[in-house]
Amino acid sequence: MASDEPIENGQIDPPSVEAAKLLGVVLAEARNDRALTRYAEVDLRAVDEIRAKLQADPEDRQAASWARQIAKTWSSRISSGNFRHIRRVLDLLDSRG
């Protein structure tokens, strides 16, 4: 990540949207792990829905809570190298307001 907040189409994403996007990246990487593929596929579909909800309303508490639950679940599933990304997702969700 070149900066803390990605810029897409000239706009800076709210922290909750950035968190959902980063969570999607982590889960996409987890698809490459044979033991995690099935879980990653299911959670990626959920993250796509979460991201859509948060893009429509960055303050959607239910969507943010759903993302937080998925991130916490994955914090115990993934290798230590990706844990910092999960920590960043949780930090972004906590900073949203």
C-alpha positions in Angstrom: 0.0 0.0 0.0 1.6 3.2 -1.1 -0.3 5.4 1.3 -2.7 4.9 4.2 -5.8 5.8 2.3 -6.3 4.6 -1.3 -7.5 7.1 -3.8 -9.9 5.8 -6.4 -11.4 8.1 -9.0 -10.0 11.1 -7.2 -11.8 10.3 -4.0 -10.4 9.1 -0.7 -12.2 6.1 0.7 -13.7 6.4 4.2 -11.9 4.2 6.7 -14.8 1.6 6.8 -14.6 1.2 3.0 -10.9 0.9 3.0 -11.1 -1.7 5.7 -13.5 -3.8 3.6 -11.3 -3.5 0.6 -8.2 -4.6 2.5 -10.1 -7.5 4.0 -11.0 -8.5 0.5 -7.3 -8.5 -0.5 -6.4 -10.6 2.5 -9.1 -13.2 1.7 -8.2 -13.2 -2.0 -4.6 -14.2 -0.9 -6.1 -16.9 1.4 -7.8 -18.5 -1.5 -4.3 -19.7 -2.6 -4.0 -21.8 0.6 -5.5 -25.1 -0.1 -6.7 -25.5 3.5 -8.4 -22.1 3.5 -9.9 -21.9 0.0 -13.4 -22.9 0.9 -13.6 -20.5 3.8 -12.1 -17.7 1.8 -14.6 -18.1 -1.0 -17.6 -17.8 1.3 -16.2 -14.8 3.2 -15.2 -13.0 0.0 -18.8 -13.1 -1.1 -19.8 -11.6 2.2 -17.0 -9.0 2.0 -18.3 -8.0 -1.5 -21.7 -7.3 0.0 -20.2 -5.5 3.0 -18.1 -3.3 0.8 -21.3 -2.4 -1.3 -23.2 -1.5 1.9 -20.3 0.6 3.3 -19.8 2.4 0.0 -23.5 3.4 0.1 -23.3 4.3 3.8 -19.8 4.4 5.4 -21.5 4.6 8.9 -23.5 1.4 8.5 -22.9 -0.2 11.9 -24.2 -3.6 10.9 -21.9 -3.9 7.9 -18.9 -2.7 10.0 -19.8 -5.2 12.7 -20.0 -8.0 10.1 -16.6 -7.0 8.7 -15.1 -6.9 12.2 -16.4 -10.5 12.9 -14.9 -11.8 9.7 -11.6 -10.1 10.4 -11.4 -11.5 13.9 -12.2 -15.0 12.6 -9.4 -14.7 10.0 -6.9 -13.4 12.5 -6.7 -16.9 13.9 -6.7 -18.6 10.5 -4.0 -16.8 8.7 -0.2 -16.9 8.9 1.5 -14.2 11.0 2.7 -12.4 7.8 -0.9 -11.3 7.0 -1.9 -10.6 10.6 -0.7 -7.0 10.3 -3.3 -6.6 7.5 -6.0 -7.9 9.7 -4.9 -5.6 12.5 -5.1 -2.7 10.0 -8.6 -3.7 9.1 -9.7 -3.7 12.7 -8.0 -0.4 13.3 -9.8 1.2 10.4 -13.1 -0.1 11.5 -12.5 1.3 15.0 -11.5 4.7 13.7 -14.6 5.2 11.6 -16.3 7.4 14.2 
